[in-house]
């Protein structure tokens, strides 16, 4: 089969797409990615990529709406040569504004469209494309009300296979961590999170976690890496600071507790690994979807939530220390997290791709 995957803009849209693409490639299928600015990530994974001009829809009424309209139409019309040349059996949309023009063009060519929604509250792009899609795969059962029920299938969020194969002993060895300490993993998604980074820097400067028999794996993102290196000087807390870690299975395998944002892909990985978390949702996510994602895990007992407006070094440090001391609660959170995981999401989505894509050969 020839499968075109459209989406991008953030890691939350790209990494589920890559999880699907890797499995399909292993099974002998041709994959083409279409997007706007994710060429480097896709190329590193060895997939073909075609770019179309498209920008996000402005959230406020301004002259930028005209630029959006022009770019959208350019992307729409440039999609037709890509589709006619590659002749996909199916288009898989994983969300993000770059998926809209190519999926709409595919609809006019009668190519089946399957979309996947990672978040509890669906994106504007996926709500638009749901009218043209044959099937809609969702991560959270609570998302069903936003789509036509006859099209919806609950699959979970695809995650990279290596995440499921994490091994604690090997992870500790590879990351050069002490095997007897409590391991705190702190990260803010694929690009980092300044609020979390700066809060942790102040925790280190104030010594709020010193003498607590823990070590920290800190993934800063590239913009704040040097700042955190400087902030950590003089701290007596053992630290492993990196701007980015391609093999997140190492970090998850070593972690006893996670502090992170609440993007859908991050939560899918945390729950698949059964990890307890302190979640600090990104406050400017569209329709506060990260907060909605986080609140669901909190309600189920798998996570604590601290809103960014309430974040302080003292509050975060106190939350970490309380969970470290409460072994029983931490174990309950692990069990609840594991119960929410859907490690078979990739398999379920690929089943749908085979079922829909083989109905007609373009």
KOLMI-145949 format. One record per residue: residue number from 1; x, y, z of N, C-alpha, C in turn. Coordinates in steps of 0.02 Angstrom, whole numbers, plus 50000, padded with zeros to 5 digits. Each point is the difference from the previous one (the first is absolute). Last residue first. Layout:
# KOLMI-145949
{NUM,{X,Y,Z},{X,Y,Z},{X,Y,Z}} ...
# end
This chain:
# KOLMI-145949
{362,{49689,50190,49711},{49996,50063,49963},{50043,49997,49938}} {361,{49860,49810,50143},{50067,50015,49979},{49998,50062,49956}} {360,{49833,49897,50206},{50006,50024,49932},{50072,50019,49985}} {359,{49935,49889,50201},{49934,49999,49967},{50004,50025,49928}} {358,{50176,49986,50171},{49998,49948,49949},{49932,49997,49964}} {357,{50052,50153,50184},{50043,50013,49943},{49994,49950,49945}} {356,{49882,49983,50214},{49975,50056,49959},{50040,50008,49935}} {355,{50064,49831,50157},{49929,49989,49984},{49974,50054,49952}} {354,{50222,50013,50088},{49994,49944,49953},{49927,49993,49977}} {353,{50042,50160,50165},{50032,50020,49937},{49993,49945,49948}} {352,{49927,49955,50219},{49954,50045,49964},{50029,50022,49934}} {351,{50137,49872,50141},{49943,49959,49978},{49951,50042,49960}} {350,{50174,50111,50105},{50023,49967,49938},{49946,49953,49974}} {349,{49963,50105,50207},{49997,50049,49945},{50021,49968,49934}} {348,{50017,49870,50197},{49929,50013,49984},{49993,50049,49942}} {347,{50217,49951,50085},{49970,49942,49966},{49928,50014,49979}} {346,{50111,50162,50131},{50028,49998,49931},{49969,49942,49961}} {345,{49945,50023,50232},{49968,50050,49957},{50025,49996,49928}} {344,{50047,49868,50216},{49983,49971,49935},{49970,50049,49950}} {343,{50062,50050,50236},{50060,49985,49960},{49985,49970,49932}} {342,{49880,50148,50189},{49974,49962,49943},{50058,49982,49954}} {341,{49948,50090,50278},{50040,49993,49940},{49966,49957,49947}} {340,{49923,50048,50229},{49977,50046,49948},{50038,49992,49934}} {339,{50055,49874,50198},{49932,49982,49980},{49972,50044,49945}} {338,{50211,50046,50101},{50005,49941,49957},{49931,49979,49974}} {337,{50008,50173,50158},{50030,50022,49937},{50003,49942,49951}} {336,{49931,49954,50218},{49948,50037,49964},{50026,50022,49932}} {335,{50153,49895,50143},{49949,49952,49978},{49946,50035,49960}} {334,{50167,50134,50098},{50028,49958,49948},{49947,49953,49971}} {333,{49943,50128,50186},{50002,50041,49940},{50029,49961,49941}} {332,{50001,49899,50212},{49931,50004,49973},{49999,50041,49936}} {331,{50203,49990,50114},{49986,49936,49969},{49929,49998,49972}} {330,{50067,50189,50122},{50038,49997,49937},{49986,49935,49963}} {329,{49910,50028,50216},{49965,50042,49950},{50035,49997,49933}} {328,{50105,49888,50177},{49936,49968,49983},{49962,50040,49948}} {327,{50201,50088,50091},{50013,49944,49954},{49935,49967,49978}} {326,{50074,50238,50097},{49939,49960,50003},{50004,49943,49950}} {325,{50175,50163,50019},{49991,49971,50067},{49941,49952,50003}} {324,{50048,50121,49799},{50058,49957,50016},{49990,49963,50066}} {323,{49842,50164,49936},{49992,49937,49964},{50058,49952,50012}} {322,{50012,50214,50096},{49943,49964,50029},{49989,49934,49965}} {321,{50164,50147,49914},{50022,49968,50062},{49943,49961,50033}} {320,{49955,50127,49803},{50048,49946,49986},{50017,49962,50064}} {319,{49868,50192,50022},{49962,49946,49967},{50044,49940,49985}} {318,{50102,50197,50085},{49959,49967,50052},{49961,49941,49971}} {317,{50123,50136,49851},{50044,49960,50041},{49961,49962,50054}} {316,{49880,50152,49866},{50022,49942,49961},{50045,49954,50042}} {315,{49927,50202,50098},{49943,49955,49988},{50022,49937,49962}} {314,{50159,50172,50040},{49981,49968,50062},{49944,49950,49988}} {313,{50074,50136,49819},{50051,49950,50020},{49979,49962,50063}} {312,{49802,50086,49849},{50054,50034,50036},{50052,49947,50019}} {311,{49746,50037,49853},{50065,49968,50006},{50050,50043,50038}} {310,{49764,50038,49924},{50010,49984,50071},{50070,49971,50013}} {309,{49923,50058,49781},{49990,50061,50039},{50012,49989,50075}} {308,{50007,49817,49844},{50059,50043,49996},{49993,50064,50041}} {307,{49877,49775,50077},{49993,50047,49945},{50059,50049,50000}} {306,{49986,49743,50088},{50015,50068,50024},{49993,50046,49939}} {305,{49927,49729,50075},{50001,50055,49952},{50017,50065,50037}} {304,{50034,49709,50023},{49983,50063,50033},{50004,50055,49947}} {303,{49949,49723,49958},{50043,50059,49997},{49975,50054,50048}} {302,{49892,49786,49965},{50065,49983,49971},{50048,50059,50002}} {301,{49754,49973,50064},{50050,49985,50052},{50069,49984,49975}} {300,{49787,50074,49887},{50009,49927,50005},{50053,49981,50051}} {299,{49955,50229,49953},{49937,49971,50023},{50006,49925,50011}} {298,{50182,50116,49903},{49993,50016,50071},{49937,49968,50029}} {297,{50037,49982,49770},{50046,49957,50037},{49996,50013,50075}} {296,{49872,50139,49862},{49974,49931,49995},{50046,49952,50039}} {295,{50062,50226,49979},{49948,49991,50050},{49971,49929,49997}} {294,{50160,50069,49837},{50030,49989,50066},{49947,49986,50053}} {293,{49933,50056,49778},{50034,49936,50001},{50025,49983,50070}} {292,{49908,50212,49969},{49948,49948,49998},{50031,49930,50001}} {291,{50145,50184,49983},{49970,49996,50067},{49946,49946,50003}} {290,{50098,50045,49792},{50047,49965,50044},{49972,49995,50072}} {289,{49879,50119,49833},{49993,49928,49994},{50050,49963,50044}} {288,{49915,50243,49960},{50027,49972,50062},{49999,49923,49998}} {287,{49948,50146,49812},{49944,49975,50040},{50022,49965,50064}} {286,{50204,50036,49860},{49933,50016,49974},{49946,49966,50042}} {285,{50231,50063,50115},{49978,49950,49952},{49928,50016,49980}} {284,{50139,50116,50167},{49978,50032,49938},{49981,49950,49946}} {283,{50088,49945,50225},{49938,50038,50008},{49973,50030,49935}} {282,{50134,49767,50066},{50016,50062,49965},{49937,50043,49997}} {281,{50035,49819,50201},{49975,50009,49931},{50023,50067,49971}} {280,{50094,49830,50183},{49995,50073,49999},{49978,50018,49929}} {279,{50015,49766,50174},{49988,50030,49935},{49990,50076,50006}} {278,{50110,49772,50126},{49976,50067,50019},{49996,50038,49934}} {277,{49995,49718,50035},{50024,50064,49975},{49971,50059,50038}} {276,{50052,49703,49970},{49964,50054,50034},{50029,50067,49981}} {275,{50005,49768,49846},{50038,50048,50040},{49954,50051,50034}} {274,{49982,49795,49834},{49976,49998,50068},{50037,50047,50047}} {273,{50016,49962,49753},{50054,49978,50043},{49979,49995,50073}} {272,{49847,50075,49837},{50023,49936,49973},{50056,49971,50043}} {271,{49921,50216,50050},{49953,49948,50021},{50020,49932,49973}} {270,{50130,50188,49937},{50003,49991,50073},{49955,49943,50023}} {269,{49995,50065,49771},{50062,49965,50018},{50005,49987,50074}} {268,{49817,50124,49921},{49996,49932,49973},{50062,49960,50018}} {267,{49997,50228,50053},{49957,49961,50045},{49992,49929,49976}} {266,{50123,50149,49863},{50034,49990,50063},{49959,49957,50047}} {265,{49899,50066,49802},{50051,49949,49988},{50039,49986,50063}} {264,{49838,50173,50006},{49969,49934,49993},{50052,49945,49989}} {263,{50061,50222,50142},{49983,49984,49931},{49977,49928,49993}} {262,{50070,50145,50200},{49947,49950,49995},{49976,49991,49928}} {261,{50246,50072,50145},{49939,50028,49971},{49949,49942,49991}} {260,{50177,49952,50190},{49998,50016,49929},{49939,50041,49982}} {259,{50150,49838,50192},{49971,50068,49998},{50001,50021,49927}} {258,{50016,49745,50135},{50010,50045,49944},{49967,50068,50014}} {257,{50107,49759,50131},{49949,50052,50000},{50018,50049,49944}} {256,{50128,49808,50022},{49953,49981,50053},{49941,50048,50002}} {255,{50191,49929,49792},{49961,50046,50041},{49957,49965,50053}} {254,{50147,49904,49817},{50034,50017,50063},{49954,50036,50049}} {253,{49925,49938,49780},{50020,49939,50034},{50031,50014,50068}} {252,{49941,50178,49854},{49941,49970,50031},{50020,49937,50040}} {251,{50170,50107,49878},{49976,50044,50053},{49940,49969,50036}} {250,{50087,49885,49812},{50049,50002,50054},{49974,50040,50059}} {249,{49876,49996,49801},{49992,49937,50037},{50049,49997,50058}} {248,{50002,50173,49834},{49962,50014,50061},{49987,49937,50041}} {247,{50174,50081,49808},{49976,49936,50026},{49964,50012,50067}} {246,{50090,50186,49890},{49964,49965,49948},{49970,49935,50025}} {245,{50055,50230,50132},{50018,49930,50001},{49959,49963,49948}} {244,{50093,50269,50080},{49952,49957,49966},{50024,49928,50006}} {243,{50114,50179,50111},{49950,50040,49964},{49944,49958,49972}} {242,{50132,49935,50229},{50008,49995,49927},{49949,50045,49967}} {241,{50112,49919,50259},{49966,50053,49961},{50017,49991,49927}} {240,{50003,49873,50250},{50018,49983,49931},{49961,50048,49956}} {239,{50077,50000,50280},{49961,50020,49941},{50028,49969,49937}} {238,{49999,50006,50297},{50028,49968,49939},{49954,50013,49940}} {237,{50022,50167,50211},{49955,49948,49975},{50032,49969,49937}} {236,{50086,50190,50124},{50024,49935,50024},{49953,49943,49982}} {235,{50070,50256,49886},{49947,49957,50028},{50030,49934,50022}} {234,{50127,50171,49886},{49997,50007,50072},{49945,49958,50033}} {233,{49964,50060,49751},{50066,50003,50030},{49994,50013,50076}} {232,{49816,49995,49839},{50013,49940,50039},{50069,50000,50034}} {231,{49919,50175,49852},{49960,50000,50061},{50016,49940,50045}} {230,{50103,50020,49784},{50025,50051,50046},{49962,49997,50067}} {229,{49925,49858,49832},{50068,49980,50018},{50029,50049,50051}} {228,{49794,50052,49903},{49994,49949,50052},{50069,49974,50022}} {227,{49991,50155,49821},{49975,50033,50061},{49996,49949,50058}} {226,{50054,49923,49784},{50057,50034,50032},{49978,50034,50064}} {225,{49827,49894,49874},{50051,49952,50023},{50057,50035,50037}} {224,{49786,50080,49886},{50016,50012,50071},{50058,49958,50026}} {223,{49916,49989,49766},{50005,50071,50018},{50023,50013,50072}} {222,{49963,49770,49906},{50062,50035,49982},{50002,50073,50023}} {221,{49871,49802,50136},{49990,50033,49936},{50062,50042,49985}} {220,{49983,49861,50199},{49983,50071,50002},{49971,50028,49935}} {219,{50028,49773,50164},{50002,50012,49928},{49973,50070,49988}} {218,{50099,49847,50220},{49968,50062,49977},{50012,50009,49925}} {217,{50009,49822,50223},{50013,49998,49929},{49962,50059,49970}} {216,{50089,49948,50264},{49954,50030,49952},{50026,49990,49929}} {215,{50011,49884,50270},{50038,50028,49944},{49951,50019,49945}} {214,{49999,49950,50290},{49973,49994,49933},{50049,50027,49950}} {213,{50000,50000,50256},{50015,49936,49969},{49965,49990,49933}} {212,{50011,50199,50149},{49938,49960,49998},{50009,49934,49965}} {211,{50146,50209,50037},{50000,49954,50055},{49940,49954,50002}} {210,{49961,50217,49859},{50064,49973,50021},{49992,49953,50060}} {209,{49836,50139,49871},{50000,49928,49994},{50065,49968,50022}} {208,{49958,50239,50004},{49939,49971,50028},{49997,49924,49995}} {207,{50165,50198,49945},{50017,49938,50034},{49940,49962,50029}} {206,{50027,50211,49862},{49978,50004,50070},{50016,49936,50040}} {205,{50050,50014,49767},{50036,50056,50032},{49982,50006,50074}} {204,{49887,49839,49867},{50070,49982,50009},{50038,50055,50036}} {203,{49776,50042,49943},{50003,49946,50050},{50072,49981,50015}} {202,{49961,50151,49826},{49993,50032,50066},{50000,49949,50056}} {201,{50006,49919,49779},{50061,50038,50013},{49997,50033,50069}} {200,{49807,49894,49920},{50050,49952,50025},{50066,50034,50014}} {199,{49831,50130,49904},{49979,49979,50068},{50052,49952,50029}} {198,{50027,50066,49778},{50017,50055,50045},{49981,49983,50072}} {197,{49943,49844,49829},{50073,50008,50006},{50018,50053,50051}} {196,{49772,49972,49945},{50025,49943,50040},{50076,50006,50010}} {195,{49899,50160,49863},{49974,50008,50068},{50026,49944,50045}} {194,{50053,49993,49766},{50036,50051,50038},{49976,50006,50072}} {193,{50006,49788,49832},{49948,50043,50030},{50033,50050,50046}} {192,{50059,49816,49770},{50013,50027,50067},{49943,50043,50024}} {191,{50006,49873,49793},{50035,50064,49995},{50018,50030,50068}} {190,{49883,49787,49970},{50055,49997,49951},{50039,50065,49996}} {189,{49879,49953,50233},{49980,49985,49931},{50060,50007,49953}} {188,{50030,50041,50231},{49944,50042,49979},{49976,49986,49930}} {187,{50134,49877,50236},{50006,50022,49931},{49936,50037,49979}} {186,{50134,49845,50211},{49968,50065,49988},{50010,50019,49927}} {185,{50022,49779,50190},{50007,50021,49930},{49960,50064,49990}} {184,{50114,49856,50218},{49950,50049,49979},{50015,50021,49928}} {183,{50068,49787,50182},{50013,50035,49936},{49941,50043,49980}} {182,{50128,49882,50231},{49935,50015,49970},{50012,50044,49939}} {181,{50198,49829,50083},{49966,50064,50014},{49931,50003,49968}} {180,{50174,49822,49983},{49961,49997,50061},{49962,50064,50016}} {179,{50156,49954,49807},{49944,49952,49998},{49956,50001,50062}} {178,{50138,50203,49869},{50010,49957,50058},{49941,49952,50006}} {177,{50074,50098,49758},{49965,50019,50061},{50013,49950,50055}} {176,{50056,50030,49746},{50051,50008,50052},{49969,50025,50065}} {175,{49897,49932,49783},{49996,50070,50022},{50049,50015,50056}} {174,{49984,49779,49914},{50012,50043,49942},{50001,50074,50019}} {173,{49946,49837,50167},{50070,49993,49978},{50015,50049,49943}} {172,{49779,49986,50078},{50043,50030,50052},{50073,49998,49979}} {171,{49846,49891,49860},{49991,50073,49997},{50044,50035,50051}} {170,{49992,49763,49999},{50038,50026,49943},{49995,50076,49995}} {169,{49875,49893,50167},{50071,49991,50013},{50043,50028,49943}} {168,{49759,50004,49976},{50026,50044,50052},{50077,49993,50009}} {167,{49854,49972,49772},{50028,49955,50051},{50036,50042,50053}} {166,{49805,50020,49778},{50049,50030,50046},{50019,49951,50055}} {165,{49845,49988,49799},{50053,49952,50014},{50053,50027,50048}} {164,{49808,50120,49909},{49972,49942,50035},{50054,49950,50019}} {163,{50054,50192,49871},{49976,50023,50066},{49976,49941,50041}} {162,{50065,49976,49772},{50055,49995,50048},{49980,50022,50070}} {161,{49850,50017,49811},{50006,49933,50029},{50055,49994,50051}} {160,{49856,50226,49953},{50058,49965,49971},{50011,49933,50035}} {159,{49751,50097,49994},{50065,50020,50027},{50055,49958,49969}} {158,{49717,50080,49965},{50058,49959,49982},{50064,50027,50032}} {157,{49749,50020,50102},{50048,50041,49964},{50062,49959,49984}} {156,{49729,49918,50032},{50057,50023,50038},{50048,50037,49954}} {155,{49779,49906,49939},{50061,49960,49989},{50055,50015,50050}} {154,{49719,50024,49925},{50047,50016,50055},{50061,49954,49993}} {153,{49819,50100,49811},{50029,49938,50028},{50051,50020,50054}} {152,{49783,50116,49831},{50050,50002,50053},{50023,49930,50021}} {151,{49823,50077,49838},{50068,50003,49972},{50055,49987,50052}} {150,{49763,50011,50051},{50009,49943,49953},{50070,50000,49970}} {149,{49925,50179,50146},{50017,49938,50035},{50013,49941,49952}} {148,{50048,50264,49959},{49945,49953,49986},{50019,49931,50025}} {147,{50114,50202,50130},{49999,49972,49932},{49937,49958,49990}} {146,{50063,50105,50209},{50018,50053,49952},{49995,49976,49928}} {145,{49965,49862,50202},{49946,50048,49990},{50014,50054,49948}} {144,{50162,49831,50078},{49950,49975,49952},{49946,50051,49983}} {143,{50195,50007,50161},{50000,50040,49938},{49944,49981,49952}} {142,{50057,49889,50213},{49963,50062,50010},{49996,50043,49937}} {141,{50131,49796,50017},{49928,49988,49988},{49959,50064,50005}} {140,{50260,50007,49928},{49959,50000,50060},{49927,49986,49983}} {139,{50159,49996,49824},{50040,49976,50057},{49957,49992,50062}} {138,{49926,49978,49728},{50008,50046,50056},{50039,49967,50056}} {137,{49934,49991,49714},{50029,49964,50057},{50011,50049,50056}} {136,{49837,49987,49771},{50035,50045,50047},{50023,49959,50060}} {135,{49916,49968,49718},{50002,49975,50069},{50042,50048,50042}} {134,{49943,50053,49776},{49962,49937,50003},{49996,49975,50073}} {133,{50025,50267,49928},{50036,49938,50016},{49953,49940,49999}} {132,{49944,50239,49972},{50021,49968,49938},{50033,49932,50012}} {131,{49920,50143,50176},{49944,49999,49953},{50017,49961,49937}} {130,{50162,50047,50171},{49956,49944,50018},{49940,49994,49953}} {129,{50168,50178,49995},{50011,49942,49958},{49954,49942,50016}} {128,{49990,50200,50132},{49984,50015,49930},{50005,49937,49958}} {127,{50067,49984,50221},{49927,50010,49999},{49977,50016,49929}} {126,{50230,49982,50039},{49967,49935,49998},{49924,50006,50003}} {125,{50129,50200,50011},{50015,49964,49938},{49962,49934,49996}} {124,{49993,50127,50200},{49958,50029,49948},{50010,49964,49934}} {123,{50051,49858,50220},{50025,50060,49967},{49950,50025,49948}} {122,{49923,49855,50222},{50028,49996,49932},{50023,50067,49973}} {121,{49994,49901,50255},{49962,50050,49961},{50030,50004,49931}} {120,{50100,49841,50129},{49931,49992,50022},{49954,50050,49963}} {119,{50226,49924,49874},{49978,50035,50060},{49927,49986,50018}} {118,{50117,49912,49801},{50038,49981,50059},{49969,50027,50065}} {117,{49907,49922,49745},{49999,50056,50047},{50034,49979,50065}} {116,{49992,49923,49720},{50010,49980,50070},{50004,50063,50043}} {115,{49894,49913,49740},{50034,50048,50043},{50006,49973,50071}} {114,{49962,49923,49721},{49994,49979,50070},{50036,50053,50042}} {113,{49897,49969,49731},{50036,50040,50051},{49985,49970,50069}} {112,{49993,49928,49713},{49975,49993,50069},{50044,50038,50050}} {111,{49964,50075,49744},{50048,49959,50038},{49973,49995,50072}} {110,{49911,50127,49799},{49968,49939,50025},{50049,49952,50034}} {109,{50033,50230,49915},{50023,49946,49957},{49974,49932,50022}} {108,{49951,50196,50122},{49975,50015,49933},{50023,49948,49949}} {107,{50081,49987,50223},{49927,49987,49999},{49971,50011,49930}} {106,{50227,50055,50042},{49988,49928,49993},{49927,49982,49998}} {105,{50062,50222,50045},{50013,49984,49929},{49989,49926,49988}} {104,{49985,50070,50220},{49942,50025,49961},{50010,49986,49926}} {103,{50177,49946,50144},{49944,49955,50012},{49938,50023,49960}} {102,{50195,50135,49994},{50011,49937,49964},{49941,49952,50009}} {101,{49997,50211,50118},{49997,50007,49927},{50006,49935,49962}} {100,{50014,49997,50249},{49936,50019,49970},{50000,50005,49924}} {99,{50187,49953,50163},{49964,49943,49973},{49938,50020,49960}} {98,{50155,50151,50124},{50024,49979,49934},{49960,49942,49969}} {97,{49950,50095,50226},{49976,50038,49941},{50028,49975,49934}} {96,{49964,49834,50210},{50043,50056,49985},{49979,50032,49934}} {95,{49953,49735,50045},{49986,50064,50032},{50053,50052,49985}} {94,{49990,49774,49910},{50012,49996,50072},{49993,50068,50034}} {93,{49918,49850,49763},{50012,50066,50030},{50009,49995,50075}} {92,{50015,49840,49764},{49994,49997,50072},{50018,50069,50028}} {91,{49915,49882,49752},{50034,50056,50033},{49985,49994,50075}} {90,{50008,49810,49784},{49966,50031,50056},{50042,50059,50025}} {89,{50061,49879,49807},{49939,49961,50012},{49959,50032,50056}} {88,{50172,50140,49834},{49992,49963,50062},{49935,49961,50002}} {87,{50155,50127,49819},{49940,49958,49996},{49988,49959,50064}} {86,{50179,50166,49910},{50010,49946,50049},{49943,49949,49998}} {85,{49991,50192,49854},{50064,49966,49989},{50008,49940,50046}} {84,{49812,50141,50020},{49996,49966,49935},{50065,49962,49984}} {83,{49988,50132,50198},{49954,49943,50004},{49998,49961,49934}} {82,{50128,50198,50010},{50029,49951,50047},{49956,49937,50001}} {81,{49923,50187,49875},{50055,49964,49967},{50032,49947,50045}} {80,{49826,50132,50100},{49976,49956,49947},{50057,49965,49962}} {79,{50030,50169,50176},{49990,49931,50023},{49982,49953,49943}} {78,{50022,50240,49982},{50063,49964,49993},{49995,49928,50023}} {77,{49814,50144,50024},{50012,49986,49929},{50067,49964,49988}} {76,{49942,50061,50224},{49948,49958,49973},{50015,49981,49927}} {75,{50136,50158,50111},{50013,49932,50023},{49951,49951,49971}} {74,{49965,50227,49954},{50062,49977,49967},{50016,49928,50020}} {73,{49822,50103,50109},{49982,49984,49931},{50061,49977,49960}} {72,{50035,50073,50220},{49959,49939,50001},{49983,49979,49928}} {71,{50114,50204,50034},{50044,49942,50011},{49960,49935,49997}} {70,{49878,50201,49989},{50042,49993,49940},{50043,49938,50005}} {69,{49870,50058,50189},{49958,49978,49944},{50040,49987,49937}} {68,{50110,50092,50190},{49980,49931,50012},{49960,49973,49940}} {67,{50054,50226,50000},{50059,49960,49985},{49985,49926,50010}} {66,{49833,50149,50061},{50007,49998,49927},{50061,49960,49979}} {65,{49958,50040,50228},{49951,49951,49975},{50004,49995,49924}} {64,{50126,50160,50129},{50033,49935,49992},{49952,49947,49973}} {63,{49937,50224,50066},{50020,49993,49930},{50033,49933,49986}} {62,{49834,49995,50203},{50051,50048,49981},{50016,49990,49926}} {61,{49860,49886,50227},{49985,50031,49936},{50051,50054,49984}} {60,{50062,49785,50153},{49965,50065,50005},{49990,50028,49930}} {59,{50110,49795,50031},{49948,49993,50051},{49961,50064,50010}} {58,{50130,49893,49773},{50005,50049,50054},{49941,49995,50048}} {57,{50099,49793,49856},{49945,50048,49999},{50008,50049,50057}} {56,{50218,49877,49894},{49944,49990,50046},{49946,50054,49990}} {55,{50146,49931,49787},{50015,50030,50065},{49940,49989,50046}} {54,{50124,49903,49750},{49941,50007,50043},{50023,50030,50066}} {53,{50099,49887,49750},{49996,50063,50037},{49935,50004,50040}} {52,{50139,49768,49947},{49950,50044,49968},{49996,50065,50041}} {51,{50180,49769,49959},{49977,50059,50036},{49947,50038,49960}} {50,{50102,49732,50028},{49983,50054,49954},{49970,50057,50039}} {49,{50160,49758,50044},{49960,50057,50025},{49988,50049,49943}} {48,{50092,49725,50076},{49993,50053,49950},{49953,50054,50025}} {47,{50147,49845,50172},{49939,50002,49959},{50002,50057,49950}} {46,{50159,49931,50189},{50008,49964,49937},{49938,49999,49955}} {45,{50061,50111,50220},{49970,49933,50007},{49999,49961,49935}} {44,{50079,50223,50008},{50043,49963,50046},{49974,49928,50010}} {43,{49872,50154,49874},{50058,49976,49962},{50046,49959,50045}} {42,{49814,50108,50098},{49978,49945,49957},{50060,49969,49963}} {41,{50038,50192,50133},{49981,49943,50043},{49982,49940,49957}} {40,{50047,50201,49886},{50060,49973,50032},{49984,49939,50043}} {39,{49822,50123,49890},{50041,49961,49954},{50059,49967,50036}} {38,{49797,50144,50065},{50029,49945,50039},{50047,49956,49959}} {37,{49845,50197,49947},{50065,50020,50027},{50036,49943,50038}} {36,{49788,49978,49862},{50024,50067,49986},{50071,50012,50025}} {35,{49863,49769,49902},{49992,50048,50054},{50029,50066,49980}} {34,{49968,49716,49934},{49988,50067,49973},{49987,50047,50058}} {33,{50113,49735,49944},{49976,50051,50046},{49990,50066,49962}} {32,{50005,49725,49928},{50018,50069,49983},{49969,50047,50052}} {31,{50058,49715,49954},{49975,50054,50042},{50024,50067,49972}} {30,{49960,49717,49935},{50032,50063,49982},{49967,50056,50040}} {29,{50022,49729,50078},{49960,50051,49965},{50040,50063,49986}} {28,{50055,49782,50128},{50013,50003,49928},{49962,50052,49961}} {27,{50021,49944,50245},{49956,49952,49967},{50001,50009,49924}} {26,{50123,50144,50144},{50023,49932,50017},{49960,49947,49963}} {25,{49931,50225,49984},{50060,49987,49960},{50028,49931,50013}} {24,{49818,50072,50129},{49979,49988,49931},{50061,49985,49955}} {23,{50039,50063,50225},{49969,49934,49996},{49981,49983,49928}} {22,{50086,50214,50042},{50051,49949,50009},{49971,49930,49994}} {21,{49852,50186,49993},{50040,49993,49940},{50053,49945,50007}} {20,{49863,50062,50186},{49961,49965,49949},{50044,49985,49939}} {19,{50096,50129,50167},{49987,49933,50027},{49962,49958,49950}} {18,{50035,50227,49950},{50060,49960,49991},{49992,49929,50027}} {17,{49827,50156,50034},{50005,49984,49929},{50061,49957,49986}} {16,{49969,50083,50219},{49952,49947,49984},{50003,49979,49926}} {15,{50139,50181,50060},{50023,49936,50028},{49948,49944,49994}} {14,{49955,50230,49924},{50050,49965,49961},{50015,49931,50027}} {13,{49850,50158,50106},{49970,49974,49938},{50050,49957,49961}} {12,{50067,50102,50203},{49940,49963,50017},{49963,49972,49940}} {11,{50191,50148,49987},{50017,49930,50010},{49940,49957,50016}} {10,{49957,50217,49853},{50027,49986,50066},{50018,49926,50004}} {9,{49946,50087,49790},{49996,50063,50036},{50028,49994,50070}} {8,{49874,49808,49828},{50061,50032,50024},{49987,50066,50033}} {7,{49891,49816,49794},{49995,50027,50068},{50063,50035,50019}} {6,{49914,49791,49822},{49999,50073,50002},{49992,50023,50072}} {5,{50066,49772,49832},{49987,50022,50068},{50008,50076,50003}} {4,{49955,49787,49811},{50022,50068,50010},{49980,50022,50070}} {3,{50045,49753,49864},{49964,50036,50054},{50030,50069,50007}} {2,{49983,49766,49833},{50031,50065,50004},{49959,50042,50049}} {1,{50036,49716,49972},{49958,50060,50000},{50044,50062,50000}} 
# end
